[in-house]
Every structure is written in structure tokens, then in C-alpha cells.
Amino acid sequence: MHCRRCQSQRLIPQEKKQQNDNCVFRCQECGYIFSPATTVKVDTGEDTKTRTTEVQSGYLAQS
């Protein structure tokens, strides 16, 4: 898996608030935060499609 913005593979998994939440990662290179469109099942190694559309951040920085 790699960052959608800079293609780096240096990703930090973020904690989930609830067990059923989507996996979220932060890129160590550019700081981009994203949730991948696929999830890898730990027990089988199989990729599973979890979402069909990209999610855009609604965060706006205030000056």
C-alpha cells in the first residue's frame, strides 16, 4: 500500500475509535491522511473492496 498523494510506502496506521471503523493511515512523508479503498484480511491475506468512492476531507484550516 502507498500514499495517494506522494506514493510513499511509509504509512502510520491510526487508531480506530470503534472496531467497525474503516482503517485510516497517515503518510510519514507528506502528512496525507486517508482510508484505503481496500482492506487486507489478516488471516487470509485477501484484498476486500470496502468502498467504491473516494472520500474528500471536509477539514478547512482557519487563518
PDB file of N, CA, C and O in Angstrom:
ATOM      1  N   MET A   1       0.844  -1.157   0.000  1.00  0.00           N
ATOM      2  CA  MET A   1       0.000   0.000   0.000  1.00  0.00           C
ATOM      3  C   MET A   1       0.899   1.233   0.000  1.00  0.00           C
ATOM      4  O   MET A   1       2.002   1.206   0.547  1.00  0.00           O
ATOM      5  N   HIS A   2       0.419   2.317  -0.620  1.00  0.00           N
ATOM      6  CA  HIS A   2       1.211   3.540  -0.709  1.00  0.00           C
ATOM      7  C   HIS A   2       0.312   4.770  -0.576  1.00  0.00           C
ATOM      8  O   HIS A   2      -0.907   4.675  -0.721  1.00  0.00           O
ATOM      9  N   CYS A   3       0.912   5.904  -0.304  1.00  0.00           N
ATOM     10  CA  CYS A   3       0.198   7.174  -0.156  1.00  0.00           C
ATOM     11  C   CYS A   3      -0.385   7.586  -1.500  1.00  0.00           C
ATOM     12  O   CYS A   3       0.276   7.483  -2.533  1.00  0.00           O
ATOM     13  N   ARG A   4      -1.623   8.051  -1.477  1.00  0.00           N
ATOM     14  CA  ARG A   4      -2.271   8.506  -2.711  1.00  0.00           C
ATOM     15  C   ARG A   4      -1.676   9.800  -3.241  1.00  0.00           C
ATOM     16  O   ARG A   4      -1.752  10.074  -4.438  1.00  0.00           O
ATOM     17  N   ARG A   5      -1.085  10.594  -2.362  1.00  0.00           N
ATOM     18  CA  ARG A   5      -0.556  11.897  -2.772  1.00  0.00           C
ATOM     19  C   ARG A   5       0.879  11.787  -3.270  1.00  0.00           C
ATOM     20  O   ARG A   5       1.181  12.265  -4.363  1.00  0.00           O
ATOM     21  N   CYS A   6       1.784  11.162  -2.489  1.00  0.00           N
ATOM     22  CA  CYS A   6       3.211  11.170  -2.850  1.00  0.00           C
ATOM     23  C   CYS A   6       3.767   9.785  -3.182  1.00  0.00           C
ATOM     24  O   CYS A   6       4.944   9.664  -3.519  1.00  0.00           O
ATOM     25  N   GLN A   7       2.942   8.740  -3.092  1.00  0.00           N
ATOM     26  CA  GLN A   7       3.322   7.367  -3.421  1.00  0.00           C
ATOM     27  C   GLN A   7       4.291   6.729  -2.423  1.00  0.00           C
ATOM     28  O   GLN A   7       4.804   5.641  -2.686  1.00  0.00           O
ATOM     29  N   SER A   8       4.550   7.375  -1.292  1.00  0.00           N
ATOM     30  CA  SER A   8       5.432   6.812  -0.273  1.00  0.00           C
ATOM     31  C   SER A   8       4.793   5.569   0.351  1.00  0.00           C
ATOM     32  O   SER A   8       3.569   5.466   0.431  1.00  0.00           O
ATOM     33  N   GLN A   9       5.622   4.642   0.786  1.00  0.00           N
ATOM     34  CA  GLN A   9       5.129   3.454   1.480  1.00  0.00           C
ATOM     35  C   GLN A   9       5.328   3.571   2.986  1.00  0.00           C
ATOM     36  O   GLN A   9       5.076   2.614   3.718  1.00  0.00           O
ATOM     37  N   ARG A  10       5.777   4.730   3.458  1.00  0.00           N
ATOM     38  CA  ARG A  10       5.991   4.969   4.879  1.00  0.00           C
ATOM     39  C   ARG A  10       4.684   5.475   5.496  1.00  0.00           C
ATOM     40  O   ARG A  10       4.481   6.681   5.635  1.00  0.00           O
ATOM     41  N   LEU A  11       3.804   4.543   5.862  1.00  0.00           N
ATOM     42  CA  LEU A  11       2.486   4.874   6.381  1.00  0.00           C
ATOM     43  C   LEU A  11       2.361   4.488   7.848  1.00  0.00           C
ATOM     44  O   LEU A  11       2.907   3.474   8.282  1.00  0.00           O
ATOM     45  N   ILE A  12       1.638   5.305   8.607  1.00  0.00           N
ATOM     46  CA  ILE A  12       1.405   5.037  10.020  1.00  0.00           C
ATOM     47  C   ILE A  12      -0.084   4.739  10.194  1.00  0.00           C
ATOM     48  O   ILE A  12      -0.919   5.599   9.915  1.00  0.00           O
ATOM     49  N   PRO A  13      -0.428   3.534  10.649  1.00  0.00           N
ATOM     50  CA  PRO A  13      -1.846   3.241  10.891  1.00  0.00           C
ATOM     51  C   PRO A  13      -2.350   4.049  12.086  1.00  0.00           C
ATOM     52  O   PRO A  13      -1.674   4.134  13.111  1.00  0.00           O
ATOM     53  N   GLN A  14      -3.527   4.636  11.956  1.00  0.00           N
ATOM     54  CA  GLN A  14      -4.129   5.420  13.023  1.00  0.00           C
ATOM     55  C   GLN A  14      -5.091   4.543  13.824  1.00  0.00           C
ATOM     56  O   GLN A  14      -5.634   3.570  13.302  1.00  0.00           O
ATOM     57  N   GLU A  15      -5.297   4.892  15.085  1.00  0.00           N
ATOM     58  CA  GLU A  15      -6.192   4.110  15.939  1.00  0.00           C
ATOM     59  C   GLU A  15      -7.643   4.286  15.515  1.00  0.00           C
ATOM     60  O   GLU A  15      -8.041   5.345  15.030  1.00  0.00           O
ATOM     61  N   LYS A  16      -8.428   3.226  15.708  1.00  0.00           N
ATOM     62  CA  LYS A  16      -9.856   3.274  15.439  1.00  0.00           C
ATOM     63  C   LYS A  16     -10.590   3.601  16.736  1.00  0.00           C
ATOM     64  O   LYS A  16     -10.214   3.114  17.802  1.00  0.00           O
ATOM     65  N   LYS A  17     -11.640   4.429  16.648  1.00  0.00           N
ATOM     66  CA  LYS A  17     -12.445   4.718  17.832  1.00  0.00           C
ATOM     67  C   LYS A  17     -13.353   3.535  18.140  1.00  0.00           C
ATOM     68  O   LYS A  17     -13.596   3.208  19.301  1.00  0.00           O
ATOM     69  N   GLN A  18     -13.857   2.893  17.071  1.00  0.00           N
ATOM     70  CA  GLN A  18     -14.697   1.712  17.229  1.00  0.00           C
ATOM     71  C   GLN A  18     -14.159   0.613  16.332  1.00  0.00           C
ATOM     72  O   GLN A  18     -13.532   0.894  15.310  1.00  0.00           O
ATOM     73  N   GLN A  19     -14.398  -0.626  16.703  1.00  0.00           N
ATOM     74  CA  GLN A  19     -13.836  -1.769  15.981  1.00  0.00           C
ATOM     75  C   GLN A  19     -14.273  -1.817  14.521  1.00  0.00           C
ATOM     76  O   GLN A  19     -13.495  -2.244  13.669  1.00  0.00           O
ATOM     77  N   ASN A  20     -15.496  -1.390  14.208  1.00  0.00           N
ATOM     78  CA  ASN A  20     -16.015  -1.472  12.841  1.00  0.00           C
ATOM     79  C   ASN A  20     -15.642  -0.275  11.971  1.00  0.00           C
ATOM     80  O   ASN A  20     -16.041  -0.231  10.808  1.00  0.00           O
ATOM     81  N   ASP A  21     -14.898   0.690  12.487  1.00  0.00           N
ATOM     82  CA  ASP A  21     -14.468   1.849  11.701  1.00  0.00           C
ATOM     83  C   ASP A  21     -13.509   1.414  10.593  1.00  0.00           C
ATOM     84  O   ASP A  21     -12.841   0.387  10.711  1.00  0.00           O
ATOM     85  N   ASN A  22     -13.445   2.196   9.524  1.00  0.00           N
ATOM     86  CA  ASN A  22     -12.505   1.928   8.441  1.00  0.00           C
ATOM     87  C   ASN A  22     -11.081   2.168   8.923  1.00  0.00           C
ATOM     88  O   ASN A  22     -10.851   2.965   9.833  1.00  0.00           O
ATOM     89  N   CYS A  23     -10.133   1.479   8.311  1.00  0.00           N
ATOM     90  CA  CYS A  23      -8.715   1.688   8.609  1.00  0.00           C
ATOM     91  C   CYS A  23      -8.305   3.050   8.058  1.00  0.00           C
ATOM     92  O   CYS A  23      -8.716   3.430   6.961  1.00  0.00           O
ATOM     93  N   VAL A  24      -7.498   3.779   8.815  1.00  0.00           N
ATOM     94  CA  VAL A  24      -7.022   5.097   8.401  1.00  0.00           C
ATOM     95  C   VAL A  24      -5.508   5.125   8.576  1.00  0.00           C
ATOM     96  O   VAL A  24      -4.978   4.609   9.560  1.00  0.00           O
ATOM     97  N   PHE A  25      -4.815   5.736   7.608  1.00  0.00           N
ATOM     98  CA  PHE A  25      -3.362   5.818   7.632  1.00  0.00           C
ATOM     99  C   PHE A  25      -2.918   7.259   7.424  1.00  0.00           C
ATOM    100  O   PHE A  25      -3.602   8.038   6.760  1.00  0.00           O
ATOM    101  N   ARG A  26      -1.750   7.614   8.004  1.00  0.00           N
ATOM    102  CA  ARG A  26      -1.129   8.918   7.777  1.00  0.00           C
ATOM    103  C   ARG A  26       0.237   8.675   7.163  1.00  0.00           C
ATOM    104  O   ARG A  26       1.007   7.843   7.642  1.00  0.00           O
ATOM    105  N   CYS A  27       0.529   9.406   6.105  1.00  0.00           N
ATOM    106  CA  CYS A  27       1.811   9.289   5.420  1.00  0.00           C
ATOM    107  C   CYS A  27       2.892  10.020   6.213  1.00  0.00           C
ATOM    108  O   CYS A  27       2.697  11.171   6.603  1.00  0.00           O
ATOM    109  N   GLN A  28       4.022   9.370   6.453  1.00  0.00           N
ATOM    110  CA  GLN A  28       5.136   9.998   7.169  1.00  0.00           C
ATOM    111  C   GLN A  28       5.839  11.044   6.310  1.00  0.00           C
ATOM    112  O   GLN A  28       6.456  11.963   6.848  1.00  0.00           O
ATOM    113  N   GLU A  29       5.759  10.926   5.007  1.00  0.00           N
ATOM    114  CA  GLU A  29       6.455  11.848   4.101  1.00  0.00           C
ATOM    115  C   GLU A  29       5.724  13.179   3.951  1.00  0.00           C
ATOM    116  O   GLU A  29       6.324  14.237   4.136  1.00  0.00           O
ATOM    117  N   CYS A  30       4.410  13.135   3.612  1.00  0.00           N
ATOM    118  CA  CYS A  30       3.684  14.374   3.301  1.00  0.00           C
ATOM    119  C   CYS A  30       2.562  14.688   4.288  1.00  0.00           C
ATOM    120  O   CYS A  30       1.975  15.768   4.219  1.00  0.00           O
ATOM    121  N   GLY A  31       2.249  13.764   5.212  1.00  0.00           N
ATOM    122  CA  GLY A  31       1.218  14.010   6.213  1.00  0.00           C
ATOM    123  C   GLY A  31      -0.205  13.743   5.755  1.00  0.00           C
ATOM    124  O   GLY A  31      -1.148  13.963   6.516  1.00  0.00           O
ATOM    125  N   TYR A  32      -0.379  13.272   4.527  1.00  0.00           N
ATOM    126  CA  TYR A  32      -1.711  12.999   3.990  1.00  0.00           C
ATOM    127  C   TYR A  32      -2.393  11.901   4.805  1.00  0.00           C
ATOM    128  O   TYR A  32      -1.776  10.881   5.114  1.00  0.00           O
ATOM    129  N   ILE A  33      -3.664  12.108   5.152  1.00  0.00           N
ATOM    130  CA  ILE A  33      -4.437  11.127   5.911  1.00  0.00           C
ATOM    131  C   ILE A  33      -5.503  10.557   4.985  1.00  0.00           C
ATOM    132  O   ILE A  33      -6.247  11.304   4.349  1.00  0.00           O
ATOM    133  N   PHE A  34      -5.572   9.228   4.911  1.00  0.00           N
ATOM    134  CA  PHE A  34      -6.531   8.598   4.008  1.00  0.00           C
ATOM    135  C   PHE A  34      -6.969   7.242   4.526  1.00  0.00           C
ATOM    136  O   PHE A  34      -6.323   6.631   5.377  1.00  0.00           O
ATOM    137  N   SER A  35      -8.082   6.800   3.983  1.00  0.00           N
ATOM    138  CA  SER A  35      -8.598   5.467   4.247  1.00  0.00           C
ATOM    139  C   SER A  35      -8.577   4.725   2.916  1.00  0.00           C
ATOM    140  O   SER A  35      -9.231   5.159   1.967  1.00  0.00           O
ATOM    141  N   PRO A  36      -7.843   3.617   2.820  1.00  0.00           N
ATOM    142  CA  PRO A  36      -7.711   2.915   1.538  1.00  0.00           C
ATOM    143  C   PRO A  36      -9.034   2.314   1.067  1.00  0.00           C
ATOM    144  O   PRO A  36      -9.913   2.011   1.875  1.00  0.00           O
ATOM    145  N   ALA A  37      -9.163   2.147  -0.242  1.00  0.00           N
ATOM    146  CA  ALA A  37     -10.371   1.577  -0.824  1.00  0.00           C
ATOM    147  C   ALA A  37     -10.443   0.071  -0.613  1.00  0.00           C
ATOM    148  O   ALA A  37     -11.509  -0.528  -0.760  1.00  0.00           O
ATOM    149  N   THR A  38      -9.313  -0.546  -0.268  1.00  0.00           N
ATOM    150  CA  THR A  38      -9.310  -1.983   0.001  1.00  0.00           C
ATOM    151  C   THR A  38      -8.755  -2.244   1.387  1.00  0.00           C
ATOM    152  O   THR A  38      -7.961  -1.463   1.912  1.00  0.00           O
ATOM    153  N   THR A  39      -9.174  -3.336   1.966  1.00  0.00           N
ATOM    154  CA  THR A  39      -8.676  -3.762   3.268  1.00  0.00           C
ATOM    155  C   THR A  39      -8.096  -5.150   3.106  1.00  0.00           C
ATOM    156  O   THR A  39      -8.694  -5.989   2.433  1.00  0.00           O
ATOM    157  N   VAL A  40      -6.954  -5.411   3.700  1.00  0.00           N
ATOM    158  CA  VAL A  40      -6.337  -6.729   3.631  1.00  0.00           C
ATOM    159  C   VAL A  40      -6.754  -7.521   4.861  1.00  0.00           C
ATOM    160  O   VAL A  40      -6.531  -7.091   5.993  1.00  0.00           O
ATOM    161  N   LYS A  41      -7.362  -8.682   4.631  1.00  0.00           N
ATOM    162  CA  LYS A  41      -7.727  -9.556   5.736  1.00  0.00           C
ATOM    163  C   LYS A  41      -6.462 -10.187   6.298  1.00  0.00           C
ATOM    164  O   LYS A  41      -5.689 -10.792   5.556  1.00  0.00           O
ATOM    165  N   VAL A  42      -6.247 -10.054   7.583  1.00  0.00           N
ATOM    166  CA  VAL A  42      -5.019 -10.531   8.216  1.00  0.00           C
ATOM    167  C   VAL A  42      -4.896 -12.049   8.129  1.00  0.00           C
ATOM    168  O   VAL A  42      -3.807 -12.565   7.880  1.00  0.00           O
ATOM    169  N   ASP A  43      -5.990 -12.766   8.330  1.00  0.00           N
ATOM    170  CA  ASP A  43      -5.909 -14.228   8.374  1.00  0.00           C
ATOM    171  C   ASP A  43      -5.699 -14.878   7.013  1.00  0.00           C
ATOM    172  O   ASP A  43      -5.069 -15.933   6.935  1.00  0.00           O
ATOM    173  N   THR A  44      -6.217 -14.270   5.917  1.00  0.00           N
ATOM    174  CA  THR A  44      -6.092 -14.893   4.597  1.00  0.00           C
ATOM    175  C   THR A  44      -5.177 -14.129   3.646  1.00  0.00           C
ATOM    176  O   THR A  44      -4.721 -14.688   2.649  1.00  0.00           O
ATOM    177  N   GLY A  45      -4.900 -12.840   3.943  1.00  0.00           N
ATOM    178  CA  GLY A  45      -4.098 -12.026   3.040  1.00  0.00           C
ATOM    179  C   GLY A  45      -4.874 -11.557   1.826  1.00  0.00           C
ATOM    180  O   GLY A  45      -4.287 -10.991   0.904  1.00  0.00           O
ATOM    181  N   GLU A  46      -6.172 -11.777   1.803  1.00  0.00           N
ATOM    182  CA  GLU A  46      -7.020 -11.443   0.665  1.00  0.00           C
ATOM    183  C   GLU A  46      -7.434  -9.967   0.715  1.00  0.00           C
ATOM    184  O   GLU A  46      -7.781  -9.455   1.779  1.00  0.00           O
ATOM    185  N   ASP A  47      -7.396  -9.277  -0.450  1.00  0.00           N
ATOM    186  CA  ASP A  47      -7.877  -7.900  -0.553  1.00  0.00           C
ATOM    187  C   ASP A  47      -9.391  -7.922  -0.678  1.00  0.00           C
ATOM    188  O   ASP A  47      -9.951  -8.711  -1.439  1.00  0.00           O
ATOM    189  N   THR A  48     -10.048  -7.048   0.077  1.00  0.00           N
ATOM    190  CA  THR A  48     -11.507  -6.965   0.039  1.00  0.00           C
ATOM    191  C   THR A  48     -11.908  -5.522  -0.226  1.00  0.00           C
ATOM    192  O   THR A  48     -11.448  -4.615   0.466  1.00  0.00           O
ATOM    193  N   LYS A  49     -12.761  -5.301  -1.223  1.00  0.00           N
ATOM    194  CA  LYS A  49     -13.225  -3.960  -1.541  1.00  0.00           C
ATOM    195  C   LYS A  49     -14.169  -3.489  -0.451  1.00  0.00           C
ATOM    196  O   LYS A  49     -15.134  -4.183  -0.131  1.00  0.00           O
ATOM    197  N   THR A  50     -13.908  -2.316   0.130  1.00  0.00           N
ATOM    198  CA  THR A  50     -14.750  -1.817   1.214  1.00  0.00           C
ATOM    199  C   THR A  50     -15.490  -0.543   0.837  1.00  0.00           C
ATOM    200  O   THR A  50     -16.474  -0.196   1.490  1.00  0.00           O
ATOM    201  N   ARG A  51     -15.049   0.159  -0.191  1.00  0.00           N
ATOM    202  CA  ARG A  51     -15.694   1.413  -0.563  1.00  0.00           C
ATOM    203  C   ARG A  51     -15.545   1.614  -2.060  1.00  0.00           C
ATOM    204  O   ARG A  51     -14.552   1.186  -2.648  1.00  0.00           O
ATOM    205  N   THR A  52     -16.514   2.257  -2.677  1.00  0.00           N
ATOM    206  CA  THR A  52     -16.463   2.444  -4.124  1.00  0.00           C
ATOM    207  C   THR A  52     -16.124   3.870  -4.524  1.00  0.00           C
ATOM    208  O   THR A  52     -15.765   4.096  -5.679  1.00  0.00           O
ATOM    209  N   THR A  53     -16.223   4.848  -3.618  1.00  0.00           N
ATOM    210  CA  THR A  53     -15.915   6.232  -3.963  1.00  0.00           C
ATOM    211  C   THR A  53     -14.864   6.791  -3.019  1.00  0.00           C
ATOM    212  O   THR A  53     -14.786   6.394  -1.856  1.00  0.00           O
ATOM    213  N   GLU A  54     -14.061   7.709  -3.525  1.00  0.00           N
ATOM    214  CA  GLU A  54     -13.036   8.347  -2.712  1.00  0.00           C
ATOM    215  C   GLU A  54     -13.680   9.359  -1.782  1.00  0.00           C
ATOM    216  O   GLU A  54     -14.613  10.059  -2.177  1.00  0.00           O
ATOM    217  N   VAL A  55     -13.197   9.444  -0.564  1.00  0.00           N
ATOM    218  CA  VAL A  55     -13.725  10.378   0.424  1.00  0.00           C
ATOM    219  C   VAL A  55     -12.820  11.603   0.469  1.00  0.00           C
ATOM    220  O   VAL A  55     -11.601  11.478   0.580  1.00  0.00           O
ATOM    221  N   GLN A  56     -13.416  12.779   0.384  1.00  0.00           N
ATOM    222  CA  GLN A  56     -12.670  14.030   0.467  1.00  0.00           C
ATOM    223  C   GLN A  56     -12.766  14.586   1.882  1.00  0.00           C
ATOM    224  O   GLN A  56     -13.822  14.509   2.510  1.00  0.00           O
ATOM    225  N   SER A  57     -11.693  15.133   2.377  1.00  0.00           N
ATOM    226  CA  SER A  57     -11.671  15.729   3.712  1.00  0.00           C
ATOM    227  C   SER A  57     -12.525  16.983   3.735  1.00  0.00           C
ATOM    228  O   SER A  57     -12.501  17.770   2.789  1.00  0.00           O
ATOM    229  N   GLY A  58     -13.276  17.176   4.803  1.00  0.00           N
ATOM    230  CA  GLY A  58     -14.081  18.366   4.973  1.00  0.00           C
ATOM    231  C   GLY A  58     -13.397  19.381   5.874  1.00  0.00           C
ATOM    232  O   GLY A  58     -13.991  20.402   6.223  1.00  0.00           O
ATOM    233  N   TYR A  59     -12.153  19.112   6.253  1.00  0.00           N
ATOM    234  CA  TYR A  59     -11.422  19.994   7.161  1.00  0.00           C
ATOM    235  C   TYR A  59     -10.928  21.226   6.438  1.00  0.00           C
ATOM    236  O   TYR A  59     -10.302  21.124   5.383  1.00  0.00           O
ATOM    237  N   LEU A  60     -11.206  22.400   7.003  1.00  0.00           N
ATOM    238  CA  LEU A  60     -10.703  23.653   6.458  1.00  0.00           C
ATOM    239  C   LEU A  60      -9.885  24.356   7.537  1.00  0.00           C
ATOM    240  O   LEU A  60     -10.375  24.591   8.641  1.00  0.00           O
ATOM    241  N   ALA A  61      -8.649  24.687   7.215  1.00  0.00           N
ATOM    242  CA  ALA A  61      -7.781  25.383   8.178  1.00  0.00           C
ATOM    243  C   ALA A  61      -8.199  26.837   8.262  1.00  0.00           C
ATOM    244  O   ALA A  61      -8.460  27.483   7.247  1.00  0.00           O
ATOM    245  N   GLN A  62      -8.261  27.344   9.483  1.00  0.00           N
ATOM    246  CA  GLN A  62      -8.613  28.754   9.677  1.00  0.00           C
ATOM    247  C   GLN A  62      -7.338  29.558   9.894  1.00  0.00           C
ATOM    248  O   GLN A  62      -6.410  29.112  10.569  1.00  0.00           O
ATOM    249  N   SER A  63      -7.311  30.750   9.308  1.00  0.00           N
ATOM    250  CA  SER A  63      -6.116  31.609   9.435  1.00  0.00           C
ATOM    251  C   SER A  63      -6.323  32.649  10.509  1.00  0.00           C
ATOM    252  O   SER A  63      -5.432  33.460  10.762  1.00  0.00           O
TER     253      SER A  63
END
